[in-house]
Structure formats: C-alpha cells, structure tokens
Amino acid sequence: MDLLSRLLEEKGVLLADGATGTNLFEMGLTSGHSPEFWNDEEPEKIRKLHQDFVDAGSDIILTNTFGGNRHRLKLHNAQDRVFELNEKAARIAREVADNAGRPVVVAGSVGPTGELLVPLGALTKEEAKEAFVEQMEGLKAGGADVVWIETMSAVDEIEAAAAAAAQAGMPYVITASFDTAGKTMMGLAPGDMPSTLSGQSQAPLAMGANCGVGASDLLSSVLDMTAANPSAIVVAKANCGIPEIRGEKVVYTGTPELMADYTRMAMDAGARIIGGCCGTSCNHLRYMRKALDEHLTDEKPGRPTVEEIVEKIGPMKNATSSANDAAPRRERRGRRRA
C-alpha cells in the first residue's frame, strides 16, 4: 500500500501543507523569478519551509515544483532543466520527511502547462502528457511518494496528467480550481470531477479542489464532489481568505481562527485531506492541526448547508453549490476576485 493510502487508513483525515509561493515571497523570492530555481539556488530556504510545515503538523508536504514543466520553465529559458529541478525539489522534501520522526508524505506538485490545448490552442493532448511525464520522472527520481496534480481547469489537460502519472508509474492525486461561476475556467463543474476521472486506466488516490476564490466557495465545491461520489477521498486546499492589495503587497484576509473553522467544516462536508493554498502560513496550519485533531473526536453535526458555510466562513463569490437542495442557485454577495 502506498504511504498516502496507509496514513488515510490509519488516521482517517490528513492535514496537507500550506502555501508555497506566498511563503517563498515572504522569504525573499522576487516577482518574475521562477520559484523552481530556488531548489538549486536556495535549497536551505526550501528545506526550512518544508520543515516549518512539518513542525506545524502537516502529514503531506508538496514539492516546490508547481511550474516545473517544460512549458512554464521555457519562460525562463530553462526548459532543459525539467528533470534536474524536479529531482532536486523532491530530494529536499524527501530529506525533511525522512527526518520528521513520523510518516510524512512527499507529494510532487504538478501544475498546469500554462498552454491552451487543441482546439483552443496549439498544444496537443499527447504533447501535454509528454511534458507531464518528463516532470514526473524527475519527481519520482527524487523520492516523491505521490504525484500531486493541482490547480487544473481543462478536462483534456486533467486526462493528460492522469495518463502521465500512469506512464510514470506514480500514484496520483488531482485537484482543480473552481474559480469561475462555480466551475473551472474551462467549464468543469465540481460534481463532474469524479466521473471525469472514472475512465482513467489508473484511478487517482484522491481528488478535490484547491485555490479558487476563497474558503467558502471551495467548501461548496467539496459538497458537490462528495454528493456526486460519497466514497471518493476528497481534498480541500482552500486559499486563506480573499486577497487584498495593501500598498505593494497582496495580503490574504483569512485569520488562523477562520482557517480552523474551515477545517472543521471541510471535515463535515466529507473532505479527508485538508490543507491551505495561497496565503496559508505555518501559523494558520497550527490552528488547523488542532482543529482537525479535536474535531475527529467531536460529535459530528452532519453535512453543512451553503447558508451555514456562509454564516461561519464568509460570503461566497460565485454561484451556490448544487449539492444543497434547500439552497437554490443564486448569485452570491461580494466582489469577484480580479
């Protein structure tokens, strides 16, 4: 049994890590510089971020490789460094996990190619798969336990990434970003995610939602997915509140207490892997760890409604979840994220 599945069987619910990019910017990464270069240039800073996540209680740490495919690295004239940078990233995370004193899953982060696939763009599905395989081979060589395909939008690209994981011989998790009127930018609805992946030659270990426009909207997506397939292992990795521009900085509004509430509601909605995306610091994760552990022993209140999510976590930014029969679709309050 792979480590992720074993830990899920043992613990029931796992805590993933927090933001990579947001925290690296706090550590000195400058805009326009590829975060993946830091796996080579600043390995101690990457190691520290992983260690801080582990110290905060994370069961899963994601490698610093979100943009580590040839198409994204080509923007920095580094398309020939795919294997090297991914292997180095996985080795750094592997070292931290192996020294944690408890089992910690190393998840190889794989983001989208950044290209539009045919017929909207020039990239073919086979070319996308080849790029993902190249990246995943580096992550595998560096010691990743699982491939973590995240922030996806297009069904064709999701299928290409899943096929790449199978070709690379890696178990995988896949999450999408439902940030456009309750769907991904390319029109995939949360409730359709389970069926989208059901035809793959190798099934994912887990599926879910990450990033998006806020924790309330992401919880709505989780409700849709768990309603569509109650037996699926669902991931919730929400942004830490809503981004606001304050001077020259982007600040996320979520407090540690709000992220603790989000953790409890994600568990009630059926998520079994819970973490934070943009803006989520190690301090947020400490509150989330405590909330998760305490809520495992609480008497569960049942699945939350959209109204209960809004009351506890804050206003939605998109249309409501189709998982709640008592909550018809409507436009939600609040401004849309720019």
C-alpha positions in Angstrom: 0.0 0.0 0.0 1.3 3.5 -0.8 2.1 5.8 2.1 -0.7 8.2 1.5 -3.4 5.4 1.5 -1.8 3.8 4.5 -2.0 7.1 6.5 -5.5 7.7 5.4 -6.5 4.3 6.6 -4.7 4.8 10.0 -5.7 8.4 10.7 -9.0 8.9 8.8 -8.2 12.6 7.9 -4.9 14.1 6.9 -3.5 17.6 7.1 -1.7 18.8 4.0 0.6 21.8 3.9 0.0 25.5 3.2 1.1 28.0 0.5 4.4 27.6 -1.3 4.6 30.8 -3.4 3.2 33.1 -0.8 5.6 31.9 1.9 8.6 32.0 -0.5 7.8 35.6 -1.4 7.9 36.3 2.4 11.4 34.6 2.4 12.7 36.9 -0.3 11.6 35.4 -3.7 11.1 38.3 -6.2 8.4 38.6 -8.7 9.4 37.2 -12.1 12.0 34.8 -10.7 11.0 31.2 -11.1 10.3 29.6 -7.7 11.7 26.3 -9.1 15.2 27.9 -9.4 15.3 28.1 -5.6 15.6 24.3 -5.5 19.1 24.9 -6.8 19.9 28.4 -5.6 18.3 28.5 -2.2 17.8 24.9 -1.1 18.0 25.8 2.6 15.1 28.1 2.3 13.0 25.4 0.6 14.1 23.0 3.3 13.1 25.4 6.0 9.6 25.9 4.5 9.0 22.1 4.4 10.3 21.8 7.9 8.1 24.6 9.2 5.1 22.8 7.6 6.1 19.5 9.3 6.6 21.3 12.6 3.1 22.8 12.3 1.6 19.3 11.9 1.4 18.6 8.2 1.1 15.0 7.1 1.7 15.9 3.5 4.3 18.3 2.0 4.2 19.5 -1.6 7.4 19.9 -3.5 8.4 23.4 -4.9 7.7 22.3 -8.5 4.2 23.8 -9.4 5.6 25.4 -12.5 8.2 22.7 -13.2 7.1 21.6 -16.6 9.0 22.5 -19.8 6.3 24.9 -21.0 6.4 27.0 -17.8 10.2 26.8 -17.5 10.6 27.9 -21.1 9.5 31.3 -20.0 12.8 31.5 -18.0 14.9 29.8 -20.8 15.1 26.7 -18.5 13.2 24.1 -20.5 16.2 21.8 -20.5 16.3 21.8 -16.6 13.0 20.0 -16.0 14.4 16.7 -14.7 17.1 18.4 -12.6 14.9 20.9 -10.9 12.2 18.5 -10.1 14.6 15.8 -8.8 16.3 18.4 -6.5 12.9 19.6 -5.2 11.8 16.1 -4.4 15.1 15.3 -2.7 14.8 18.3 -0.4 11.3 17.4 0.6 12.3 13.7 1.0 15.1 14.6 3.4 12.7 16.6 5.6 10.1 13.9 5.6 12.6 11.2 6.4 13.9 13.1 9.4 10.4 14.0 10.7 10.2 11.2 13.3 6.8 10.2 11.9 5.4 9.3 8.5 5.1 12.4 6.2 4.0 12.1 2.5 6.2 13.8 -0.1 3.8 14.9 -2.9 5.3 16.0 -6.1 3.5 19.2 -7.1 2.5 19.3 -10.8 0.6 22.4 -12.0 -0.9 23.0 -15.5 1.3 23.6 -18.5 0.1 27.1 -18.9 -0.8 26.4 -22.5 -4.2 26.0 -24.1 -4.8 22.6 -25.7 -6.1 22.0 -29.1 -8.5 23.2 -30.5 -8.3 26.4 -28.4 -4.5 26.4 -28.5 -1.6 24.7 -30.3 -0.6 22.1 -27.6 -1.9 18.6 -28.3 -3.0 16.3 -25.5 -0.1 13.9 -26.3 2.4 16.8 -26.0 0.9 17.8 -22.7 1.2 14.2 -21.5 4.9 14.1 -22.6 5.6 17.3 -20.6 4.0 15.9 -17.5 5.8 12.6 -17.8 9.1 14.4 -18.0 8.4 16.3 -14.9 7.0 13.3 -13.0 10.1 11.2 -13.8 12.2 13.9 -12.1 9.9 13.9 -9.0 10.0 10.1 -8.9 13.8 10.0 -9.1 14.0 12.5 -6.2 11.8 10.3 -4.0 8.3 11.6 -4.2 5.7 9.2 -2.8 2.8 10.5 -4.9 2.3 13.0 -7.8 0.0 15.9 -6.7 -1.6 17.4 -9.9 -3.2 20.7 -8.8 -5.0 23.8 -10.0 -6.3 22.1 -13.1 -9.0 23.6 -15.3 -9.4 21.8 -18.6 -10.7 18.2 -18.9 -8.2 17.3 -21.6 -5.3 18.5 -19.5 -6.6 16.6 -16.5 -6.7 13.5 -18.6 -3.2 14.1 -20.0 -1.8 14.5 -16.5 -3.6 11.4 -15.2 -2.3 9.4 -18.1 1.2 10.7 -17.5 1.1 9.6 -13.9 0.2 6.1 -15.0 3.0 6.1 -17.6 5.5 7.3 -15.0 4.3 4.6 -12.6 3.3 7.0 -9.9 0.2 7.1 -7.7 -1.5 10.5 -8.0 -3.9 13.0 -6.5 -5.6 15.6 -8.7 -7.4 18.8 -7.8 -9.0 21.5 -9.8 -9.6 25.2 -9.2 -13.3 26.0 -9.4 -13.0 29.8 -9.7 -15.4 30.8 -12.5 -19.1 30.9 -11.6 -18.7 27.7 -9.6 -16.8 25.9 -12.3 -13.2 25.8 -13.6 -12.2 28.4 -16.1 -12.7 25.8 -18.8 -16.2 24.8 -17.6 -15.7 21.7 -15.4 -18.2 21.5 -12.6 -17.1 20.1 -9.2 -19.9 17.4 -9.3 -18.5 16.2 -12.6 -14.9 15.7 -11.3 -15.5 12.1 -10.1 -16.9 10.9 -13.4 -14.2 12.8 -15.4 -11.6 10.6 -13.7 -13.6 7.3 -13.6 -12.4 6.3 -17.1 -8.7 6.6 -16.4 -6.5 3.4 -16.6 -5.2 4.2 -13.2 -7.6 5.8 -10.7 -6.5 8.7 -8.5 -5.9 8.1 -4.8 -7.9 11.3 -4.1 -9.5 14.2 -6.0 -10.6 17.6 -4.9 -10.4 21.4 -5.1 -7.6 23.9 -4.4 -7.0 27.6 -4.8 -10.1 29.3 -6.3 -11.7 32.4 -4.8 -12.0 31.7 -1.1 -12.7 29.0 1.5 -16.5 29.3 1.3 -16.6 28.6 -2.4 -14.1 25.8 -2.1 -16.3 24.1 0.6 -19.2 24.4 -1.8 -17.2 22.5 -4.4 -16.4 19.8 -1.8 -20.1 19.4 -1.1 -20.7 18.8 -4.8 -17.9 16.3 -5.1 -18.9 14.3 -2.0 -22.5 14.3 -3.1 -21.6 13.0 -6.6 -19.4 10.2 -5.1 -19.7 9.7 -1.4 -17.0 7.1 -1.4 -14.3 9.3 -3.0 -11.4 10.6 -1.0 -11.8 14.3 -1.4 -9.1 17.0 -1.0 -9.9 20.5 0.3 -7.0 23.0 -0.1 -8.5 26.5 0.1 -6.9 29.9 -0.1 -6.6 31.7 3.2 -9.4 34.1 2.8 -9.6 36.6 0.0 -6.6 38.5 -1.4 -6.4 42.3 -0.9 -3.8 44.7 -2.3 -2.3 46.7 0.5 0.4 49.0 -0.8 2.8 46.9 -2.8 1.8 43.6 -1.1 -1.0 41.1 -1.6 -2.5 40.1 1.8 -4.9 37.3 2.4 -7.7 38.1 4.8 -8.1 34.7 6.5 -7.2 34.5 10.2 -5.9 31.4 11.9 -9.3 31.1 13.6 -11.2 31.2 10.3 -8.9 28.5 8.9 -9.7 26.4 11.9 -13.4 26.8 11.3 -12.8 26.0 7.6 -11.0 22.8 8.6 -13.9 21.6 10.8 -16.5 22.4 8.0 -14.4 20.7 5.4 -14.4 17.5 7.6 -18.2 17.8 8.0 -18.5 18.2 4.2 -16.7 14.9 3.7 -13.1 16.0 2.9 -10.4 13.6 4.1 -7.3 15.6 3.1 -7.4 19.3 4.2 -4.8 21.9 3.7 -4.4 25.5 2.7 -3.4 27.2 -0.6 -2.4 30.8 -1.3 -1.8 32.9 1.8 -1.8 29.9 4.3 1.1 30.3 6.7 2.6 27.8 9.2 0.7 29.6 11.9 -2.6 29.0 10.1 -1.6 25.3 9.9 -1.0 25.0 13.6 -4.6 26.1 14.2 -5.8 23.8 11.5 -3.9 20.9 13.0 -5.5 21.5 16.4 -9.0 21.9 14.9 -8.6 18.6 12.9 -7.4 16.6 15.9 -10.1 17.9 18.2 -12.9 17.5 15.6 -12.0 13.9 15.0 -13.4 13.1 18.4 -16.3 15.6 18.3 -19.9 14.5 17.7 -20.4 15.4 14.0 -23.2 17.9 13.2 -23.7 16.4 9.7 -23.1 18.0 6.3 -23.2 21.7 6.4 -25.5 23.7 4.1 -24.3 26.6 2.0 -26.0 29.0 4.3 -24.1 27.5 7.3 -20.9 27.8 5.4 -21.6 31.5 4.6 -22.5 32.2 8.2 -19.3 30.7 9.6 -16.7 31.3 6.9 -18.0 34.3 5.0 -19.7 35.3 1.8 -19.5 33.3 -1.4 -18.1 34.9 -4.6 -19.7 32.6 -7.1 -23.0 30.7 -7.6 -24.1 28.3 -4.9 -23.4 24.6 -4.6 -25.7 22.2 -6.5 -25.2 19.7 -3.6 -27.7 21.6 -1.4 -31.3 21.0 -2.5 -32.5 23.6 0.1 -30.2 26.3 -1.4 -31.2 27.1 -5.0 -28.5 28.6 -7.2 -28.2 32.4 -7.0 -25.5 35.0 -7.4 -23.5 35.4 -4.2 -22.7 38.5 -2.4 -19.3 40.2 -2.6 -16.9 41.3 -5.3 -15.3 38.8 -7.7 -11.6 38.3 -7.4 -9.6 40.3 -10.0 
